[in-house]
């Protein structure tokens, strides 16, 4: 009897332990697998971490105080629908849903009600609202709804702020201003001056709350972010607007590949407008690449380069404006290659050869003067630093292409072809630097895009005008070059532009584009110059690539009219400004 009783008791103990073991294993499985997500979320809700507090990025301004780029605060909107008291939820969810449908316009009021109620009933703690971030103005509208007024911990609405870069003038000069990605500059001024613009991030202790929300927690180790500096550019928003409008209309009319335009202040080198517009596959024009400075905009300059050729001739020889050169019947053979003029000029003066842009004349003169010593000609290019980037930007600035004498690719026709602007590549910013030096009485200055870097009312850094060359040529040469540039407008290829509000001096250049190793009938047209001629205030260059149509083949037909229109509109603005100043002075005197 005792033996059987012991067996029963042993079995009871064994079964009890077995049941206990099964319960323990079940609980372990329940905690480790079935409720794993639940416990992870609970753990998250009490997690603390030190995180960055992003600094507000600095602004970019024009020289006339217009905001070119700024950071606006936007909000990602979400809700924890389980937080709101039941009676309040039922009373106010209609109002919130109606407001959401008006702001986002992606769902009806009823669809938002259904979505929020479904999330609440399923115990969901985090629900994204809307299909995009909302602006500060839209947040103000939402703030008026009663659920939002209850606050984060009673209403459950979560506004997660973040900064987004905004250009008030949209595409106006946007490629030069640049773009931002994750608060870092990608291209343009945004990239070049990113170290100043981005500021210094702060640090703070954050607590991870329910609904995947992080909240700053007071700590003695927290420190606030330092806002970025502001960049003050040399750009004038009014001139920029004029240039953009004139250039774009001509591009649309000629269906060109792209257009680039620069307006620069003669005495200071301040760039007042820098526009680049290129055609996309849909035929629309927008800012997508900086052709004025970048490598894709570096091309054979054509006849606008003849200015440097004549500068070298006047400096190194006794050539006079009324000396003559025989261009024959418009065709001349250098070595084994024929060069052509657009017309048969015959025997013409040096002055006429420049005014009517004779290729043969300048090529013969340069070949005769420097054929035995090409380096004497090349030294003028090097002296003006036209064989190197100007150093305006650290990133993306074009490297000029200038052949060296006795290089493998130097041939017997390189020098005469270079004289008329072929077998050399320069960017528009380098060409305008040369023309600006003539306007500036021989002082070649470095173009400038930034005036200063400021923090509040304090100057962090000022940018002074840089000198490339104190004197590019003698006064005698300077007088001759100015006469040549003025003669182009009075009697030559630019005579249709001789009746402007301001007087213009300049030179056109039409280059046949090299396609698949051969020169084609496609052209790149350029017009460079300065105005007013007597007392130059602005230098300028217009480049229009591959205009379509026979009536839009030459620079005088395409690039020249753009510059002429821009000049006249700037002249009107200048006169309006002068009249305002005179009126103000009169008021003060009275």
Backbone torsions as a table, in degrees:
resi	resn	phi	psi	omega
1	UNK	NA	-44.5	-179.7
2	UNK	-64.9	-37.3	179.8
3	UNK	-64.5	-45.1	179.1
4	UNK	-65.5	-37.3	178.9
5	UNK	-64.4	-38.4	178.6
6	UNK	-66.3	-38.8	179.1
7	UNK	-63.4	-43.2	-179.7
8	UNK	-63.1	-45.9	-179.6
9	UNK	-63.1	-39.6	178.9
10	UNK	-62.3	-42.1	179.6
11	UNK	-64.8	-39.6	179.2
12	UNK	-62.5	-44.4	178.9
13	UNK	-62.3	-43.7	-178.9
14	UNK	-61.3	-45.5	-179.0
15	UNK	-65.3	-38.1	179.1
16	UNK	-62.1	-46.8	177.8
17	UNK	-64.4	-36.4	178.8
18	UNK	-63.5	-44.5	178.2
19	UNK	-63.3	-42.5	179.1
20	UNK	-61.0	-42.7	179.5
21	UNK	-63.2	-42.6	179.1
22	UNK	-62.5	-41.2	178.7
23	UNK	-62.6	-44.1	-179.7
24	UNK	-63.1	-46.0	179.1
25	UNK	-61.0	-43.1	179.7
26	UNK	-60.5	-42.9	179.7
27	UNK	-65.8	-39.0	177.1
28	UNK	-62.0	-44.4	177.6
29	UNK	-63.9	-39.2	-178.9
30	UNK	-64.1	-43.8	-179.2
31	UNK	-72.2	-44.0	-173.4
32	UNK	-77.7	-28.4	-175.0
33	UNK	-118.3	-58.7	-172.1
34	UNK	-66.9	-43.0	-178.2
35	UNK	-105.7	20.1	-179.1
36	UNK	-56.8	-48.4	-179.3
37	UNK	-61.0	-42.3	-179.1
38	UNK	-60.3	-45.1	-177.7
39	UNK	-72.5	-32.1	175.9
40	UNK	-63.1	-43.8	177.9
41	UNK	-61.8	-40.9	179.0
42	UNK	-63.6	-38.7	178.7
43	UNK	-65.9	-39.5	178.6
44	UNK	-60.4	-38.3	-174.4
45	UNK	-67.7	-14.3	178.7
46	UNK	-118.1	14.5	-179.4
47	UNK	-82.7	138.5	175.6
48	UNK	-115.3	144.6	178.5
49	UNK	-152.9	146.2	173.5
50	UNK	-86.4	123.2	-176.4
51	UNK	-130.5	161.2	177.1
52	UNK	-72.5	144.6	170.0
53	UNK	-110.9	106.2	-173.3
54	UNK	-59.3	139.5	176.1
55	UNK	-80.2	149.9	176.2
56	UNK	-76.1	129.8	-177.1
57	UNK	-72.1	143.3	-180.0
58	UNK	-67.8	165.4	-179.6
59	UNK	-93.9	160.3	173.3
60	UNK	-118.3	127.7	-176.1
61	UNK	-119.5	155.0	169.4
62	UNK	-80.7	170.3	-179.4
63	UNK	-68.6	-23.0	178.0
64	UNK	-96.4	19.4	170.5
65	UNK	86.0	5.5	179.1
66	UNK	-80.6	143.4	-178.9
67	UNK	-81.2	117.1	-179.0
68	UNK	-95.2	-30.6	177.8
69	UNK	-154.9	137.2	179.1
70	UNK	-150.2	168.2	177.3
71	UNK	-107.6	121.6	177.6
72	UNK	-105.7	145.4	-179.8
73	UNK	-86.6	127.0	174.0
74	UNK	-118.2	168.3	-175.6
75	UNK	-134.4	135.1	167.9
76	UNK	-88.7	134.4	-171.4
77	UNK	-111.1	128.6	176.7
78	UNK	-146.5	172.4	-177.6
79	UNK	-146.4	144.4	165.9
80	UNK	-102.2	94.7	-172.1
81	UNK	-70.5	-10.7	-178.6
82	UNK	-80.4	-15.3	-174.2
83	UNK	-75.0	-37.9	-172.7
84	UNK	-66.2	135.4	174.8
85	UNK	-54.2	142.8	-173.0
86	UNK	-56.9	-48.3	-177.1
87	UNK	-66.1	-39.3	177.6
88	UNK	-66.9	-39.0	178.9
89	UNK	-60.0	-49.0	-178.5
90	UNK	-63.4	-32.7	-177.1
91	UNK	-77.4	-34.7	-168.6
92	UNK	-110.7	-10.0	-176.2
93	UNK	-63.8	-30.9	177.6
94	UNK	-63.1	-45.2	-178.6
95	UNK	-62.7	-46.2	179.4
96	UNK	-61.2	-45.1	-178.1
97	UNK	-65.2	-37.5	178.2
98	UNK	-63.5	-42.3	179.5
99	UNK	-65.5	-41.7	179.1
100	UNK	-62.9	-41.1	-179.3
101	UNK	-66.8	-33.3	178.4
102	UNK	-72.7	-40.0	-177.9
103	UNK	-72.4	-49.9	-173.4
104	UNK	-88.4	-30.4	178.2
105	UNK	58.2	23.3	178.6
106	UNK	-107.3	-14.3	177.6
107	UNK	-142.8	156.9	175.7
108	UNK	-80.3	168.7	176.5
109	UNK	-57.1	-44.9	-177.3
110	UNK	-64.5	-37.1	179.5
111	UNK	-66.9	-38.1	177.2
112	UNK	-68.1	-40.6	177.0
113	UNK	-58.2	-47.9	-179.2
114	UNK	-61.8	-43.1	-178.4
115	UNK	-64.0	-45.4	-177.8
116	UNK	-69.7	-41.9	179.4
117	UNK	-64.3	-40.5	179.7
118	UNK	-61.5	-43.0	178.6
119	UNK	-64.1	-39.8	179.6
120	UNK	-65.1	-46.1	-177.2
121	UNK	-65.0	-29.7	179.8
122	UNK	-88.1	0.2	178.4
123	UNK	75.8	22.8	-178.8
124	UNK	-74.9	128.2	-176.0
125	UNK	-92.6	-10.4	-177.0
126	UNK	-141.2	122.6	179.4
127	UNK	-136.2	119.2	176.9
128	UNK	-72.7	132.7	-179.7
129	UNK	-111.2	137.8	178.7
130	UNK	78.8	171.6	-178.0
131	UNK	-113.3	13.2	-178.7
132	UNK	-163.6	163.7	173.2
133	UNK	-68.0	158.5	178.9
134	UNK	-109.5	153.3	179.5
135	UNK	-82.2	172.4	178.3
136	UNK	-63.6	-39.0	178.8
137	UNK	-63.8	-38.5	178.6
138	UNK	-69.0	-34.0	176.9
139	UNK	-63.8	-39.3	178.8
140	UNK	-59.3	-39.7	178.0
141	UNK	-63.6	-45.2	180.0
142	UNK	-66.1	-33.2	-179.6
143	UNK	-59.9	-19.8	-178.4
144	UNK	-83.1	-13.1	178.6
145	UNK	-76.4	149.9	-170.3
146	UNK	-72.3	-30.5	176.8
147	UNK	-66.2	-41.6	179.5
148	UNK	-66.6	-36.1	179.2
149	UNK	-62.8	-24.1	178.8
150	UNK	-66.3	-20.0	178.6
151	UNK	94.5	170.7	-176.1
152	UNK	-60.1	-39.7	-171.8
153	UNK	-93.2	-6.7	175.3
154	UNK	-117.7	-29.6	-179.6
155	UNK	-98.2	-23.6	175.8
156	UNK	83.7	-3.2	-179.5
157	UNK	-76.4	132.7	-178.9
158	UNK	-118.3	118.8	172.7
159	UNK	-103.2	112.3	178.7
160	UNK	-101.3	107.6	-175.0
161	UNK	-79.6	150.5	170.7
162	UNK	-157.4	155.2	-178.4
163	UNK	-94.8	140.8	178.3
164	UNK	-129.2	133.9	-178.1
165	UNK	-72.6	138.1	-174.6
166	UNK	-136.4	133.9	177.5
167	UNK	-109.0	104.4	-176.5
168	UNK	-58.0	-28.8	179.9
169	UNK	-95.7	16.2	177.7
170	UNK	54.8	-115.0	-172.5
171	UNK	-88.6	3.7	-175.8
172	UNK	-68.9	106.3	-179.9
173	UNK	63.5	23.6	-171.9
174	UNK	-65.4	-29.8	-177.7
175	UNK	-70.7	-34.4	177.4
176	UNK	-75.2	-40.0	176.4
177	UNK	-62.8	-44.6	173.9
178	UNK	102.7	-177.5	-176.4
179	UNK	-130.5	161.9	-177.7
180	UNK	-126.6	141.8	175.2
181	UNK	-135.1	119.0	-178.4
182	UNK	54.5	44.4	177.6
183	UNK	64.8	19.5	175.3
184	UNK	-122.9	137.7	179.5
185	UNK	-67.1	139.0	-178.8
186	UNK	-102.8	-46.5	178.4
187	UNK	-143.0	173.3	173.5
188	UNK	64.9	-155.0	-179.8
189	UNK	-59.5	-36.3	179.6
190	UNK	-56.4	-38.0	-179.8
191	UNK	-83.6	-44.4	-176.1
192	UNK	-59.2	-36.4	-176.1
193	UNK	-116.9	30.4	-178.1
194	UNK	-60.2	-37.5	-177.7
195	UNK	-62.5	-28.7	177.0
196	UNK	-86.8	-41.1	-173.9
197	UNK	-70.5	-36.4	-170.2
198	UNK	-76.6	-16.4	179.7
199	UNK	71.1	-160.0	-178.8
200	UNK	-127.7	121.1	-179.6
201	UNK	-63.3	149.4	174.4
202	UNK	-94.8	-178.8	177.2
203	UNK	-133.6	143.0	178.3
204	UNK	-154.4	155.0	174.8
205	UNK	-84.6	125.2	-179.6
206	UNK	-114.0	146.7	173.0
207	UNK	-111.2	131.4	180.0
208	UNK	-83.7	117.1	-176.2
209	UNK	-100.1	169.1	176.5
210	UNK	-59.8	146.0	-179.1
211	UNK	84.5	21.2	177.8
212	UNK	56.7	45.6	-176.4
213	UNK	-119.6	130.4	179.0
214	UNK	-104.3	133.2	-178.6
215	UNK	-125.5	135.9	178.2
216	UNK	-66.0	133.7	178.3
217	UNK	-113.1	133.5	179.9
218	UNK	-54.8	134.2	178.5
219	UNK	-156.9	146.3	179.8
220	UNK	-69.9	-15.1	-179.8
221	UNK	-91.1	-5.0	178.7
222	UNK	-68.8	142.1	169.5
223	UNK	-141.8	143.7	-172.0
224	UNK	-76.2	151.7	175.6
225	UNK	-70.5	156.0	176.1
226	UNK	-107.5	120.5	-178.1
227	UNK	-60.6	150.8	178.8
228	UNK	-69.4	161.8	177.4
229	UNK	-77.0	160.7	174.9
230	UNK	-96.1	142.4	177.5
231	UNK	-105.6	124.3	176.9
232	UNK	-102.4	113.6	-178.6
233	UNK	-87.7	173.3	175.8
234	UNK	-89.1	-7.1	-174.1
235	UNK	-65.8	136.1	173.8
236	UNK	-102.2	118.7	-172.8
237	UNK	-63.1	-33.3	179.1
238	UNK	-67.8	-45.7	178.1
239	UNK	-65.9	-41.2	178.6
240	UNK	-58.1	-41.5	-180.0
241	UNK	-65.8	-42.1	177.9
242	UNK	-60.7	-48.6	-177.5
243	UNK	-63.0	-45.2	-179.6
244	UNK	-58.9	-46.0	-177.2
245	UNK	-66.1	-46.8	-178.9
246	UNK	-64.8	-44.1	-179.2
247	UNK	-65.1	-44.9	-176.2
248	UNK	-63.5	-41.3	-179.1
249	UNK	-63.0	-39.2	178.4
250	UNK	-69.8	-37.9	178.0
251	UNK	-62.4	-43.4	178.5
252	UNK	-62.9	-42.2	-177.7
253	UNK	-66.9	-38.9	-175.9
254	UNK	-96.0	-7.5	-178.9
255	UNK	54.6	40.1	-179.2
256	UNK	-72.9	162.8	178.1
257	UNK	-67.7	-48.9	179.1
258	UNK	-158.2	166.3	174.3
259	UNK	-139.7	146.9	179.4
260	UNK	-136.5	141.4	-178.3
261	UNK	-144.0	138.1	177.2
262	UNK	-132.2	131.9	170.4
263	UNK	-118.4	124.9	-174.9
264	UNK	-127.4	141.2	176.9
265	UNK	-77.2	126.5	-170.5
266	UNK	-60.6	-50.4	-171.7
267	UNK	-74.2	-32.6	-173.9
268	UNK	-103.7	-22.5	-173.6
269	UNK	81.2	3.9	-179.5
270	UNK	-65.7	125.8	176.5
271	UNK	-80.1	115.4	-176.7
272	UNK	-91.1	-23.2	175.8
273	UNK	-153.4	138.9	176.5
274	UNK	-145.7	103.7	-174.1
275	UNK	-120.3	136.3	175.1
276	UNK	-133.1	119.2	-179.8
277	UNK	-127.0	127.3	178.7
278	UNK	-125.0	154.3	-174.5
279	UNK	-90.7	128.3	177.3
280	UNK	-91.8	-176.7	-175.5
281	UNK	-66.2	-18.4	178.2
282	UNK	-94.4	4.5	178.8
283	UNK	82.3	8.5	179.4
284	UNK	-92.0	147.8	-179.1
285	UNK	-107.3	132.1	178.9
286	UNK	-153.5	171.0	179.0
287	UNK	-84.0	110.6	179.6
288	UNK	-130.2	-16.6	179.9
289	UNK	-153.0	143.8	-179.3
290	UNK	-88.4	81.1	-179.5
291	UNK	-67.0	-24.6	-178.3
292	UNK	-65.4	-27.9	-176.9
293	UNK	-124.5	-26.2	-172.3
294	UNK	-78.8	168.4	-174.9
295	UNK	-65.7	-32.0	179.2
296	UNK	-70.4	-18.1	177.2
297	UNK	-94.0	-2.3	179.0
298	UNK	-84.4	112.3	-174.2
299	UNK	-138.7	172.1	172.0
300	UNK	-62.8	122.4	-172.5
301	UNK	-76.7	-20.2	-178.7
302	UNK	71.0	-147.3	-169.0
303	UNK	-65.6	-17.6	176.3
304	UNK	-65.3	-19.6	178.7
305	UNK	-78.6	-13.8	179.8
306	UNK	-61.3	-23.0	176.3
307	UNK	-57.3	-44.7	179.4
308	UNK	-69.4	-36.8	179.6
309	UNK	-60.5	-44.8	179.7
310	UNK	-71.7	-31.6	174.6
311	UNK	-58.9	-47.2	179.8
312	UNK	-62.8	-40.0	179.5
313	UNK	-64.0	-45.6	-179.3
314	UNK	-67.1	-32.6	-179.4
315	UNK	-77.2	-35.2	-171.4
316	UNK	-102.5	-11.4	-179.9
317	UNK	-132.2	179.8	178.8
318	UNK	-100.2	29.6	-177.4
319	UNK	-64.7	134.5	179.7
320	UNK	-116.7	159.0	-175.6
321	UNK	-62.5	-31.4	-177.4
322	UNK	-94.6	2.7	172.6
323	UNK	-64.4	154.6	-176.5
324	UNK	-111.4	157.1	175.8
325	UNK	-141.0	136.3	-177.0
326	UNK	-91.9	115.4	179.6
327	UNK	-99.4	3.1	176.3
328	UNK	62.1	-138.3	-177.4
329	UNK	-94.2	18.7	177.9
330	UNK	91.8	4.4	177.0
331	UNK	-134.6	131.1	-178.7
332	UNK	-142.1	139.5	-175.6
333	UNK	-101.9	120.6	171.4
334	UNK	-105.9	118.3	-175.2
335	UNK	55.1	-114.2	-178.6
336	UNK	-112.7	16.2	-176.8
337	UNK	-124.2	137.5	-180.0
338	UNK	-91.8	137.5	174.0
339	UNK	-109.5	144.4	-175.7
340	UNK	-123.1	147.6	167.0
341	UNK	-102.2	161.2	178.2
342	UNK	-73.3	-23.9	178.8
343	UNK	-138.5	165.9	173.7
344	UNK	-88.9	103.2	-176.2
345	UNK	-91.5	-23.7	-176.4
346	UNK	66.3	-139.4	178.7
347	UNK	-87.2	119.1	-177.7
348	UNK	-132.3	162.4	177.5
349	UNK	-78.2	163.9	176.5
350	UNK	-58.5	-43.3	179.5
351	UNK	-59.8	-46.4	-179.7
352	UNK	-66.0	-34.6	-179.0
353	UNK	-64.1	-35.3	178.0
354	UNK	-76.9	-42.7	-177.8
355	UNK	-62.3	-35.8	-178.3
356	UNK	-104.2	5.9	172.7
357	UNK	57.8	56.6	176.2
358	UNK	-78.6	118.9	177.1
359	UNK	-68.7	-42.6	-176.1
360	UNK	-63.3	-41.9	-177.7
361	UNK	-60.7	-52.9	-176.8
362	UNK	-67.2	-36.3	-179.5
363	UNK	-66.5	-42.0	178.0
364	UNK	-64.3	-44.4	-179.2
365	UNK	-62.1	-45.5	179.9
366	UNK	-66.9	-43.1	-178.4
367	UNK	-64.2	-39.3	178.8
368	UNK	-69.3	-37.6	-175.9
369	UNK	-79.4	-36.9	-170.6
370	UNK	-124.4	7.1	-177.8
371	UNK	-58.0	-35.7	179.8
372	UNK	-84.7	-13.9	-179.1
373	UNK	-147.4	71.3	-178.3
374	UNK	-57.1	-28.3	-178.8
375	UNK	-62.7	-26.7	178.4
376	UNK	-64.1	-36.1	175.6
377	UNK	-75.5	-44.8	-178.1
378	UNK	-62.8	-29.0	-179.6
379	UNK	-61.4	-29.8	178.0
380	UNK	-68.0	-36.0	176.9
381	UNK	-66.5	-42.6	-178.2
382	UNK	-70.1	-37.3	-177.8
383	UNK	-62.8	-31.8	179.3
384	UNK	-91.9	7.5	178.3
385	UNK	61.2	26.5	179.7
386	UNK	-78.4	-6.1	177.3
387	UNK	-94.6	5.8	-178.4
388	UNK	-135.6	156.2	173.5
389	UNK	-61.2	149.4	-178.5
390	UNK	-74.9	-18.2	179.5
391	UNK	81.0	23.6	177.1
392	UNK	-70.2	-41.4	179.1
393	UNK	-122.9	145.8	175.4
394	UNK	-77.3	-27.5	-174.3
395	UNK	-117.5	129.5	167.8
396	UNK	84.3	2.2	179.5
397	UNK	-76.9	137.7	-175.7
398	UNK	-65.3	142.7	171.9
399	UNK	-96.4	120.0	-178.3
400	UNK	-61.4	154.0	175.8
401	UNK	-112.0	107.9	178.6
402	UNK	-129.8	118.8	-179.6
403	UNK	-66.8	151.3	174.0
404	UNK	-104.5	141.8	179.8
405	UNK	-60.9	136.0	-179.2
406	UNK	74.2	9.1	166.7
407	UNK	-63.1	162.4	-179.1
408	UNK	-60.3	-33.1	-177.0
409	UNK	-92.4	7.4	174.5
410	UNK	-81.9	125.8	-177.9
411	UNK	-120.9	179.9	-179.2
412	UNK	-69.9	-14.3	179.5
413	UNK	-107.9	1.1	-177.8
414	UNK	-60.2	-47.5	-175.9
415	UNK	-62.8	-50.8	179.0
416	UNK	-64.2	-33.9	178.7
417	UNK	-72.7	-35.6	176.7
418	UNK	-65.9	-34.0	-179.3
419	UNK	-58.5	-31.7	-179.9
420	UNK	-102.0	14.1	171.4
421	UNK	92.9	19.2	174.0
422	UNK	-110.4	166.7	-179.1
423	UNK	59.1	29.6	174.4
424	UNK	-152.1	145.7	179.1
425	UNK	-127.6	127.0	177.0
426	UNK	-132.9	153.9	176.2
427	UNK	-90.2	158.1	178.8
428	UNK	-54.4	-35.4	-177.9
429	UNK	-66.4	-30.6	178.4
430	UNK	-76.2	-36.6	178.9
431	UNK	-66.0	-44.4	-179.2
432	UNK	-66.1	-28.2	177.3
433	UNK	-64.0	-39.0	177.4
434	UNK	-67.5	-47.6	-179.2
435	UNK	-65.1	-36.3	179.0
436	UNK	-63.7	-33.0	179.7
437	UNK	-64.7	-36.4	176.5
438	UNK	-66.0	-44.7	179.0
439	UNK	-63.2	-30.3	-175.7
440	UNK	-94.5	29.2	177.6
441	UNK	56.1	38.9	172.6
442	UNK	92.3	-6.6	179.1
443	UNK	-88.6	114.3	-179.9
444	UNK	-91.5	116.0	-178.6
445	UNK	-112.4	154.7	-179.1
446	UNK	-79.4	128.7	176.7
447	UNK	-56.8	147.4	-175.1
448	UNK	-130.7	132.4	-179.0
449	UNK	-112.0	-18.8	-177.7
450	UNK	-120.8	130.0	176.6
451	UNK	-85.2	-50.5	-175.8
452	UNK	-160.6	164.3	171.8
453	UNK	-117.1	123.3	-173.8
454	UNK	-122.0	152.0	166.6
455	UNK	-126.4	106.4	-173.2
456	UNK	65.8	-125.5	178.7
457	UNK	-96.8	6.9	-177.2
458	UNK	-102.6	139.9	176.1
459	UNK	-84.6	125.2	173.9
460	UNK	-89.2	-39.1	-178.5
461	UNK	-156.8	132.9	174.2
462	UNK	-107.0	145.3	-179.6
463	UNK	-111.6	111.7	-179.9
464	UNK	-86.6	161.9	176.7
465	UNK	-69.2	128.8	-179.2
466	UNK	-97.6	141.6	-179.8
467	UNK	-100.9	124.8	175.6
468	UNK	-88.9	-43.5	-179.4
469	UNK	-148.0	124.5	-177.4
470	UNK	-62.2	-35.0	-178.0
471	UNK	-154.1	112.8	-174.7
472	UNK	-80.3	-18.5	-179.1
473	UNK	-164.2	174.4	178.6
474	UNK	-71.6	162.4	177.9
475	UNK	-62.5	-36.0	179.5
476	UNK	-63.2	-43.5	177.5
477	UNK	-65.4	-39.6	-179.3
478	UNK	-61.1	-42.3	178.5
479	UNK	-62.0	-42.3	179.3
480	UNK	-64.1	-44.0	-178.2
481	UNK	-65.0	-39.9	177.9
482	UNK	-64.3	-37.4	177.0
483	UNK	-65.6	-39.0	179.0
484	UNK	-63.6	-46.9	-178.4
485	UNK	-66.0	-36.8	177.3
486	UNK	-71.1	-36.0	179.9
487	UNK	-64.4	-32.3	176.7
488	UNK	-57.6	-40.0	-177.7
489	UNK	-80.8	-34.4	-177.3
490	UNK	-78.2	-38.6	-173.3
491	UNK	-133.0	-12.4	-170.3
492	UNK	-103.6	-143.1	-173.8
493	UNK	-66.3	-14.1	-179.7
494	UNK	-112.3	21.5	-174.5
495	UNK	-66.0	-19.7	176.5
496	UNK	-70.3	-9.5	-178.9
497	UNK	-107.7	24.3	-173.4
498	UNK	-93.7	6.9	-177.4
499	UNK	-124.2	31.8	-178.8
500	UNK	-77.5	169.1	176.1
501	UNK	-61.4	-42.7	170.4
502	UNK	-99.9	153.4	172.4
503	UNK	-82.8	143.0	-174.4
504	UNK	-117.0	142.7	169.2
505	UNK	-124.5	135.5	-177.6
506	UNK	-178.6	-175.6	-177.7
507	UNK	-147.0	136.9	176.3
508	UNK	-94.3	158.8	177.1
509	UNK	-150.5	125.0	178.6
510	UNK	-120.4	122.7	-177.0
511	UNK	-117.2	130.1	171.8
512	UNK	-75.5	127.6	-173.8
513	UNK	-75.6	141.2	177.0
514	UNK	-84.7	116.0	-179.5
515	UNK	-126.6	122.4	-178.6
516	UNK	53.6	40.6	175.7
517	UNK	82.0	1.4	-179.5
518	UNK	-130.6	144.5	177.5
519	UNK	-74.9	130.6	-175.5
520	UNK	-106.3	-177.9	175.0
521	UNK	-84.1	-8.3	175.1
522	UNK	-69.7	143.4	-175.1
523	UNK	-127.5	156.4	164.4
524	UNK	-113.6	124.7	-176.2
525	UNK	-108.4	138.2	-177.1
526	UNK	-136.3	141.8	170.2
527	UNK	-134.9	124.3	-179.5
528	UNK	-126.9	145.8	179.4
529	UNK	178.0	-157.2	179.0
530	UNK	-155.4	161.8	179.5
531	UNK	-157.4	156.0	-15.2
532	UNK	-64.6	151.1	-174.4
533	UNK	-61.4	-41.1	-173.9
534	UNK	-71.1	-38.7	-179.9
535	UNK	-139.5	80.8	-170.7
536	UNK	-58.9	131.3	177.8
537	UNK	-111.0	-38.8	-178.7
538	UNK	-128.8	140.2	165.9
539	UNK	-105.1	158.4	-170.7
540	UNK	-155.7	154.4	173.4
541	UNK	-147.6	137.1	175.3
542	UNK	-123.3	129.4	175.5
543	UNK	-125.0	126.5	176.4
544	UNK	-127.0	120.2	-172.6
545	UNK	-96.5	126.8	173.3
546	UNK	55.6	57.1	173.8
547	UNK	-68.1	145.4	-176.6
548	UNK	-99.5	142.0	177.1
549	UNK	106.1	141.5	-178.9
550	UNK	-61.2	-31.9	-178.3
551	UNK	-76.7	-4.5	179.5
552	UNK	-125.7	46.9	-174.7
553	UNK	-95.1	-39.5	-173.4
554	UNK	-102.3	158.2	-178.5
555	UNK	-60.4	-36.1	178.9
556	UNK	-65.4	-19.9	179.0
557	UNK	-92.1	-21.3	-170.5
558	UNK	-121.6	-67.7	-175.4
559	UNK	-70.8	-39.3	-178.5
560	UNK	-58.2	-50.0	179.0
561	UNK	-59.2	-31.8	178.1
562	UNK	-66.0	-46.9	-179.9
563	UNK	-63.5	-40.9	-179.7
564	UNK	-60.6	-44.6	179.3
565	UNK	-65.9	-43.7	178.8
566	UNK	-60.0	-45.5	-179.1
567	UNK	-58.4	-45.8	-178.2
568	UNK	-65.7	-38.9	179.9
569	UNK	-69.9	-37.1	175.3
570	UNK	-65.6	-38.8	178.7
571	UNK	-60.7	-42.3	177.5
572	UNK	-61.7	-44.2	178.8
573	UNK	-62.0	-42.6	179.7
574	UNK	-62.5	-41.2	-179.7
575	UNK	-67.5	-39.8	177.1
576	UNK	-60.8	-41.4	178.6
577	UNK	-64.7	-40.4	179.6
578	UNK	-65.7	-40.4	178.9
579	UNK	-64.4	-38.7	178.2
580	UNK	-63.3	-41.7	179.5
581	UNK	-63.3	-43.1	-179.2
582	UNK	-64.4	-40.3	177.9
583	UNK	-63.2	-43.5	-179.9
584	UNK	-63.6	-40.5	179.5
585	UNK	-64.0	-41.3	179.8
586	UNK	-62.0	-42.1	178.9
587	UNK	-62.2	-41.5	-179.2
588	UNK	-64.4	-43.1	-179.1
589	UNK	-64.2	-38.5	179.5
590	UNK	-69.8	NA	NA
